[in-house]
Amino acid sequence: MSVIIESLDHEGRGVTHDEGKAIFINGALPGEQVEYTIYRNKPSFAFAHLDKLLHESFTRVKPRCPHYGVCGGCSLQHMDEAAQVSAKQRILEDNLWHIGRVKPDQLLAPIHGPAWGYRYRARMSVRLVVKKGGVLVGFHERKSGFIADMHHCEVLPPRIARLIDPLRALIGNLSQPDRFPQIEIAVGEDVDVLVLRVMETLTPDDEMQLRAFADQHQIQWWLQTKGPDTALPFYPLDSPALSYRLPEFAIEMPFKPTEFTQVNPFVNRILVRRALALLDPQPGERIADLFCGLGNFTLPIARRGASVVGFEGSTSLVARAALNSAHNGLSDRAEFQVQNLFEVSEQDLAAWGKFDKLLIDPPRDGAAELVKALNGDLPTRIVYVSCNPATLARDANVLVHEKGYRMMCVGIANMFPHTTHVESIAMFERT
């Protein structure tokens, strides 16, 4: 039996209906006619494999990566890049209406960047698998705890992707190749850092091999023995500092390789530009940057002349943000405070004092308690940067239907091409 695919779900599966039951079909695209086999059946929905493609969508393309379909790093390489963006825009709009019951006055043009080689941050697993011939270095297989047997990656910068096979050989030659479970990648403006998770003390020969690898491939090794805070530089010690730059705002942001920064620096630059254009900070205004991280938005706001307070739950990130503020000569206009924003109350907000505007950039859980706590002399404008359209929609519902704001505009930022991740930015004003 054949069906017509109606849409994509939030994980990139084709969606159709058969006798009232939703069928989610791996690898199918909207508009396609397919035959399928169900592999998981529930009363109101089912998951299925695509068996036969009877009519192909014009948006279907040949995946560039030979590991696509096995590696779980990407899920939409079979879809044209422009169509991916359109699908994410529809997902955002659907969430805003069906969850939040809000519609924006304006849809912003999507923010684009390079579709390949964009991933400057990644965490790759390492595992000794004798049946596969040795050490594997890569991402997990799709919906699996196994490591993909990969030799290249199209979304990593080419110079980093070329290191996968050399890393497999290197780890395989170390004294205990089963005791190095992870390599974290952090690409900066002037240095490429690899953080090796180390479960046992390195031997002198292990250290010699790591140094030779760094010299040959022009990277810097860091070693991490336990949690992220234990990561320390190993070799070479005279490498340039790890950092990224926001040239439009004359900002340089040093960071440790285990600290959070955006995966895609190209889209991040455009996103910061748009956020500042929507927020429109002015000298004399007092602005709060909530979930500020290491100051990605805070410092550009300060550079525009406003007084800004960054709030963040992580003590280490607040310390890093303060250092970055001093590094860029902005300590007179930017300050930072540790605050658990998932448990914030009206009393907390009142204690912070009046803010003219807010920028909110929460993790996937959103900012439910924060928006509920807004009361009294409310900010005139809120810019909300989201990595989860469902929680954005939930919080937008509170802002619009309970707090008297209007959603003026919203749009996506394609931070993760070839994945179903939907990053977006919205602006609210008091009506």
N, C-alpha and C positions, 0 to 999 in steps of 0.2 A: 504493500500500500504506500502511495506517495502522498506527501504533504507539501504545502507552501510555507516557507519560513516567514514569520511576521515581523520579528524584531530580534534584537540582541539583549541578553540579560547582563547583569553587572559583572559576570565572569566571562563574557564573550561567547556564550553559547547561543545558538540559534533557538528561537522560541516559536512554537506552533501550538495548536490546540487540536485535540482529537476527541470528539464526543464530550466536550467540556473539560477534558483533562489537559493541563499544560504539559507539553513535552519539551525538554531542554536537550538539544542535540549538539554534541561537540563538533566543532569545525564547520557548522552550517552558517550561512550568511543570509540576511534579509532578502526576500525576493526569489530565493532559490527553491527549486522543486527537488525534493530528496526522498530517498527511502532510508529507513532507519531500523535499528534493533535496540530494544529497551534492555538496559543492564541493571536498572534499579527502579522498581515499580512501587509507587505509593498510591493511596486512594485518590488524591487530587492532583498529583503530578508524577512525572517520571523523567529519568535521565536516560539518554540514548546515544549510541554511536551512529555516525553517518555511514551508511552502507554503500549508497550509490547516489551520485550527483546527476540528476536528470536534466536540470536546467541551471546553468551557472550564472551567478550574478556578475554584472559588469564591474563590480568592485573587487572581485576576487583576483589576486595576484599570486605569483609563485614566491613562496617564502625564500628569503635570501640565505638564511642560516641552514646548514645541513643537519643541525641538531634539533631544528624546530619540530615540535610534536612530541619529542621525548623530554627535552629540557623544559623545566617549568618557568624559566625566566621570562618568556614571552608567550602571549596567547592570541595575538592578532596579526602576526606577520602575513597571514593569508589574505588580509584585507588591505585595500589601497589606503595610503596614509591619510588622504583627505576624507575618505569615508570613515576612518577611525575617529577623526575629530568630530565629524557630524554625528556619529553614534554617541559619542561622549556628551555632546551638547544635548541630544535628546534624553539621555539618561539624567542629566542635570535638571532639565525642564520637567521631566516626569516626576522626579523626586520632589522638586519644589511644589508641584501642584498636588500630587497624591498624598504626600506626607505633611507638607507645610501649609497647603491651601493658599499659596502665594504665587503671584505672577509678577515678574519685574516689569518696570516701565520700558526698559531697553535691554536688548541682548547685545553684549559687547562682542566685537570680533575676536575669535579665538586667538590665543597666543601660541605661536609656533616656534620651533627651533629645529636643529638638525635631527633627522629621524634615525641616524646611525652614529655610533661612536660617541654617544652623548653621556654615557653612564660613568661619571667621575667618582662615584662612591659605590662599593659593592662588597658583599661578604660571601666569599666562596668557601665551600666545605672541602675538606681534605679527608680521604679515606683510603686505607690500604685494602684493596680487593684482589686477592690472589687469583680468583677465577677470571678477572678482567685483565690480568697480566701485570698488576702492580698498583701504583698509587693513582687515584682519580682526584682531579682538582676541578671543581665546577659547581654549578647550581644543582639543586635537587631536581629529580625528574618530576614531571607534572603529577600532582596528587600522590606523591610518594616520598618516603624517607630515603630512598636510594639516591646516590649521586650520579648525575648524568655522565656518561663516558664521552666527554667533549674535548675537542682539540682547538676550538676557536669560539669566539663570541662576537657577533656583529654589533651589539649595543655598547660594548666596552670600547674605549679608545684603542685604535689599532695597535699601538705600541704595547698596551697592556694585554690585549687579546693574544698577541704573539708570545706572551710569557707562559701560557697555560701548559704547553708541552714541556718547556724547560723546567717549570715548577714541578711537574709530575716526576721528571727525572731527578731533580734535586732532592725532593723529599724522599724519594725511593732510595737514595744513596745515603741518607742520614742514618745515625746509629739505631734509632727506634722510629721507623717511618709511620708506625701506628699511633704515635703520641703527639701528633701535630694536627689537630682536628679542624683548623680554620685559618684562612688568610683573609684579612680585611684590606681592601684597596681604598686608598685616598689619593686622588690626583690633584695636585695643587698647581699654582701658576708657575712655580720654579722647581718643583720636586715631585716625584712619584713615590709614595710611601706604601710599603707592604707590611702589615702587622701580622706576625706569625704567632699563633696561639701555641704556647709551649707547655706541655704537661710534665716534662722531665727535664733535668739539667742537661744542657748541651755539652757534648764532649769537645775537646780542642779541635778535633777533626771536623765536627759539625760546624763550629764557628768559622773555621777556615773556609769551608764550602760556602757558607752564607756570605762571607766577605767577597769571595771570588765571584759569586753570582751577582752581587750588588755592583761590583766593578764592571763586569761584562755587560750588564743590562741597564746600568745607570739608574738604579733605584736606591732608596734608603730603606733598610730593615728597621722595624721596631719589634720588640718582643713583648708578649703579654702572657704573664704567668697565671693570673686569676681573672678578676673582673676587669672592665675597661679602664679603671683608674690605675691598674698596674702596668699598663703599656708604657714602655720607655724606649727611646732611640738606642739602637745597637750599633749600626754601621751604615755609612760613614757618619761620624759625629759632627763633621763640618759641613753637612748639607745645608742648603738654604732652608729657611723656615717654611713650613707648610701654611699656605694661605690662599684665599681667593680675593678677587678685586671687583669692585663696582665702580668702573671708571667714570660713569656719568655723575657720580657723587663724590669722586675723589676719595674713595673708601678702600682700605685694605684690611682684610679680616683674617688674622692669624687664627689657626685652630689646631687642636690635636687630632690625629687620625681617627680616634674613637669618639670624638664629639660629633653631635648632629650638625650636618650641613645639608643643603639640598643636593640631590643626586645629579641634577642637570643644571650646570652653571649658566648655560646659554639661555634657557627659559627663565632661570631665576633672575637674571639681570633685567629681562623684559617685565617680569612680574613685579619686581621692586619698582621699576619705573611706573607701571600702571597703578600700583598701590599708592604711590606718592602723588600721582596725578589725581586720583579719586579723593584721597584724603585732603590734599591741598593745604599742607601745614603752613602756617604763617608766623612770622616773628611776633612774639607776645602771646601766642596760644600755648596752652598746657595740654599735652596729649599723652595718653597712656598706650603703651604697646604691650599687649597681654599675650602670654606665652612667647616671650621675646627671644628665647634661645640665646645665641651669642651676639645678638644685635643686628640681625640681617635687615630689619626694617627700622629699628630704633635709631641707628646712626645716620642713615639717610634723612630721617625726619629731623634729627638735630642739625644736620648739615643745611637744611632748608631754613633754619633759624628759630624753630619752635623749641620750647622746653619740653622734654619727653622723659617719662618714667617707664622703664621696662620692668615687667613683672614676670617671674619665672619660678617654677617649683624646684628646679635643680640648683643647689648651692654652687656646684662646680661651674655650671653654665653662667650663672650670675657673675661669678668671679671672672670668667673668661670675657663676658660682655664688658665688664668694667675695665679690664685690661685693654680690650679693643677700643673702647671709648677714649682712653688715654693715648693709645697708639695713634689715633686719628685726630688728636687735639680737640676732642669734643666733650671732655669731662665737665665743662662749665654748663653744658646744656642737656646732658644725658646722665641720668642716674638709674640705678638698678636695685630691685628689692626681691628677696626670696618670698614667694607666696604660693601656697597650694590653691590654685585657681579652680580645682574641682570641688572645693568645699567652701568657696567664698560666700559671704553673707552680705546683707544690706549694711550691717554695721561696719564690716570691713571696707566696703566701698565708701561709706561716709567718712571713715577715718583717713582714707587716701586724699580727700579733698576734691574739689571740683575739677573736672577735665572738660575741655571744649570738644575734644574728639577722641575716638578710640580706634585702635587697630587691633583686631583679634586674629590670631593665627594658631588655632589649637591643633592638637593631634586628632586622630581619627574619632575619638570619643566626643569631640566637639566641646562646646562651652555652655552646657545646659544650666549649671548653677550660677554661672556668671551672668548670663542674660536674664535669668529670673531675678537676680539680686539688683538689677538696675532699677532705681527709683529716685524720686525727688528731682533735683536739678539735673536732668539727663543731658548727655552730650548731644550736640546738634547733628553729628555725623558719625557713622560707624563704617569702617571698611573691614570686611570679614574675609580672610583667606582660608580656604577649606581644602582638606584632602579627602573628604568623605561627603558626597552629596546628600546622603540620608541625614547625617547629623546637622549639616548646614540647613536643610529643609526644616528639621525639627526646631532649631534655634531661630530660624527666620519666622516661623509661626509665632513664637513668643514675642519677638521684636515687633512684628506687624500687628498681630491681633491683641496683644496685651500691653505693649509698651508704647504704642502710637507711632511707630516708625513706618516709613514707606520704602519698599525695595526699589531703588531708583534704577539699578542696572546689575547685571551679572553676566559672567562669561567664563569659559574654561581656559585653562593653561595646560597644554599637552606636555606635562612634565615627564611622562613615561611613555613615549611612543611604543607601539606594538604590545602594550599591556592594556588592561581594562581600568587601570587607576585613573580616577577623575579628580584633577586639581581644579579649583575654581576660585573666583574672586567676586565679591558682591559689595555693593555700597548701599547703605541705609541712611535716610534722613528723617528727622522729626517733621511730622506734618502738622 
